[in-house]
Amino acid sequence: MAEALSQSQIDELLKQMQSGGGAQVDTGPKIKNYDFKSPKKFTKEQIKALDSLHENFSRGLSSYFTSILHNVCEISVSQIEEQRYYEFSNALPENTLMGVIDLRSEDKTVPDTSLLMDISNNLSFMIIDRLLGGAGRLFVPERNFTDIERAILDDVVNTITEYLGEAWCNYIPVETSLNSIETNARLLQAYSPQEIVVIVLLNVQMPDFNGTITLCLPSDGMESVVDNFKIWHSRAKQIDATHTEDRRSIIMDRIKQSDLEIEAVLDNFTMSLSDILQLQAQDVIALNKKIDDTIQVKVEGDLWYHAKLGKSKLKKSVKLIDTIAK
């Protein structure tokens, strides 16, 4: 049965037709379709947290690639999405470099898990070419990696794993380690085909070159890890605040032991050179100030205090009155 329009909706429709506008009528709340076959397990806040984490990871990785490839390299998060594991696995070529990275919690507050990292073949062979002294030309042979090429990439992936661990430690205390490297994605069954995974696509861009690094994070176990981001982040802030206060106290204790030159300035005046040459012991020099006027006290040449002249236990002394405003 067709829905009947209200009088206000009819009036609005006629008004738009008279003004030449399009006929757009709000017939109620908008309904968003939900795919029960591919449920979304991560909230927008969790996806946003993962995006921030991998942005930090990308910045560190950019510096590493720039140093080993001797060329300017920019890495950024291109896309983060959820999908079934079989969809991710079927999209991979047969011969590709796949690293299995273990993620373990230091304090056992979150369960241990593993994630996958895929480096595109054009990026893998370009890295090999550059590290062996080549120009980094774009050439992808239709074959599997040799033992020498795997040994070279094994060292690179190990370093990437360390950068990934540093990025994770900004949110939660974990340890990352490279479990294995596989070159045939079809034989790698890390998760069940129907399991929901989060795919993080990193774009690697260099002059006249573009490659990708893809991270595959399982939903099982990863949800609790992401949920602990805020708890650990707030705890880390409290720890950092305590450490900052301790460092400040140590620094101040060291500064207090420093020697500084303090100078009491009675007056500033000028004399001719001939008068200075005629000065003798016991001569009296007339100043422009009275005995009870305030004088200035300098610390390392900078004015700091106003003071009064006086005596303390038969010794000349000055009494600090106030601090000179800077």
SVG drawing of the C-alpha trace seen along z (x, -y; Angstrom):
<svg xmlns="http://www.w3.org/2000/svg" viewBox="-3 -64 100 89">
<polyline fill="none" stroke="black" stroke-width="0.4" points="0.0,0.0 1.4,-3.4 2.2,-5.8 -0.1,-8.9 1.6,-12.3 0.7,-14.7 -0.7,-18.2 2.6,-19.8 4.5,-17.5 2.0,-18.3 2.5,-22.0 6.2,-21.7 6.1,-19.7 3.9,-22.3 6.2,-25.1 9.2,-23.3 7.5,-22.7 6.5,-26.4 10.0,-27.5 11.5,-25.1 13.2,-23.0 13.4,-19.2 10.6,-17.2 12.2,-16.0 10.0,-14.9 11.1,-13.5 8.9,-10.4 10.5,-9.4 13.7,-8.1 16.4,-6.8 17.0,-3.0 20.5,-1.6 20.8,1.9 22.7,4.3 24.5,7.3 24.1,10.2 26.5,12.3 29.3,9.9 28.6,8.3 30.7,5.4 32.5,6.2 34.5,3.0 32.9,-0.3 33.9,-3.6 35.9,-4.5 37.9,-1.3 38.6,-1.8 39.7,-5.4 42.1,-4.1 43.6,-1.6 43.9,-4.3 45.8,-6.5 48.0,-3.6 49.0,-2.8 49.5,-6.4 52.3,-6.5 53.6,-3.2 53.6,-4.7 55.7,-7.7 58.4,-5.5 58.4,-3.1 58.8,-6.1 62.0,-7.1 63.3,-3.4 62.5,-3.0 64.0,-6.4 67.3,-5.4 67.7,-1.9 66.5,-2.8 68.3,-6.1 65.3,-7.8 62.4,-9.9 59.6,-7.5 56.2,-8.4 53.9,-5.8 50.3,-6.6 47.2,-4.7 45.1,-4.3 42.2,-2.2 40.9,-0.3 38.0,2.1 36.4,5.3 35.9,8.4 36.0,12.1 39.4,13.8 38.7,15.8 38.0,12.6 41.4,11.3 43.2,14.6 41.6,15.0 42.7,11.5 46.4,12.4 48.6,13.6 50.1,17.1 53.7,15.9 53.7,13.1 55.7,12.3 53.6,12.9 54.9,12.4 53.2,14.0 53.8,11.6 53.0,12.7 51.5,10.1 52.0,10.9 50.9,8.8 53.6,8.0 51.2,7.9 48.8,10.6 45.9,8.2 44.9,9.1 45.1,12.4 48.0,13.2 47.2,13.1 48.9,13.1 48.5,10.8 49.6,11.1 51.6,8.6 51.7,8.8 54.3,6.8 53.4,6.4 55.7,8.1 56.7,4.9 57.8,3.4 59.6,6.6 61.6,6.9 62.3,3.1 63.7,3.4 65.9,6.3 67.2,4.4 68.1,1.3 69.8,3.3 71.9,5.1 73.1,1.9 70.5,1.6 68.6,-1.5 65.3,-0.2 63.7,0.4 60.2,1.7 60.6,5.4 58.5,8.3 59.6,11.7 57.0,14.4 58.7,16.8 59.0,17.5 61.6,15.8 65.1,17.4 66.8,18.3 69.1,15.2 66.1,12.9 64.2,14.4 67.2,13.9 67.4,10.2 63.6,9.7 63.7,11.6 65.9,8.9 63.7,6.1 60.5,7.7 62.1,8.2 62.9,4.5 59.4,3.6 58.1,5.8 60.1,3.8 58.6,0.6 55.2,2.1 55.9,3.1 57.0,-0.5 53.7,-1.9 51.6,0.6 53.5,-0.2 52.2,-3.8 48.7,-2.3 49.3,0.9 52.4,2.8 53.0,5.6 55.8,7.5 56.0,8.2 58.1,10.9 58.3,12.4 57.0,16.0 57.6,17.0 57.7,15.8 55.6,17.5 55.7,17.0 52.6,19.0 49.4,17.3 47.2,20.3 48.9,22.6 48.7,20.2 45.6,20.8 46.1,18.5 42.4,18.0 39.2,19.7 37.8,18.7 34.7,17.1 36.4,15.1 36.1,11.4 39.4,9.6 40.4,5.9 42.5,5.0 44.9,2.1 46.2,0.9 49.4,-1.2 50.4,-3.0 54.2,-3.2 55.0,-6.1 58.3,-7.1 59.3,-9.0 58.1,-7.0 57.0,-4.1 54.0,-3.0 53.6,0.1 51.5,1.4 51.9,3.1 48.8,4.8 48.1,5.8 45.5,8.4 44.2,8.3 41.8,11.0 38.7,9.8 39.0,12.6 41.2,11.2 41.8,7.9 38.5,6.4 39.7,6.8 43.1,5.4 41.6,2.2 39.2,1.8 42.2,1.6 43.7,-1.3 42.0,-4.0 42.7,-2.2 46.4,-1.8 46.6,-5.3 45.2,-6.9 47.5,-4.7 50.5,-5.6 49.7,-9.3 49.7,-9.0 53.0,-7.1 54.5,-9.8 53.3,-12.5 54.9,-10.8 58.2,-10.3 58.1,-13.9 57.8,-15.2 60.6,-12.9 62.8,-14.1 62.0,-17.7 62.9,-17.1 66.3,-15.5 67.0,-18.4 66.2,-21.0 68.4,-19.3 71.3,-19.4 70.7,-23.0 70.6,-23.9 74.2,-22.8 75.4,-25.2 77.5,-28.2 76.2,-31.6 77.8,-35.0 75.7,-37.5 76.7,-41.2 75.3,-44.1 75.4,-47.4 75.7,-50.5 75.5,-53.0 76.6,-53.7 78.6,-56.9 81.3,-58.2 84.8,-59.6 87.4,-61.0 90.5,-58.9 92.7,-61.6 90.6,-61.4 90.9,-57.6 94.7,-57.8 94.9,-60.1 92.9,-57.9 94.7,-56.8 94.0,-54.5 91.6,-56.1 90.1,-58.5 86.3,-59.0 84.1,-58.8 80.8,-60.5 77.9,-58.5 74.6,-59.8 72.6,-57.7 71.9,-58.2 72.9,-55.6 69.2,-54.5 68.4,-54.3 67.6,-51.0 70.3,-49.3 70.1,-46.6 71.4,-43.0 72.4,-41.1 72.6,-37.3 75.0,-36.3 74.8,-39.8 71.0,-40.0 69.0,-42.3 67.0,-40.2 66.4,-42.0 66.0,-45.4 67.9,-45.6 69.0,-47.8 72.5,-48.3 73.2,-47.3 75.4,-45.4 75.2,-41.9 77.6,-40.9 79.9,-43.8 80.0,-42.8 78.6,-44.8 75.5,-43.2 72.4,-43.8 68.8,-42.9 66.7,-41.7 63.4,-43.7 61.6,-42.4 62.1,-40.7 62.5,-42.8 59.7,-41.9 61.0,-40.4"/>
</svg>
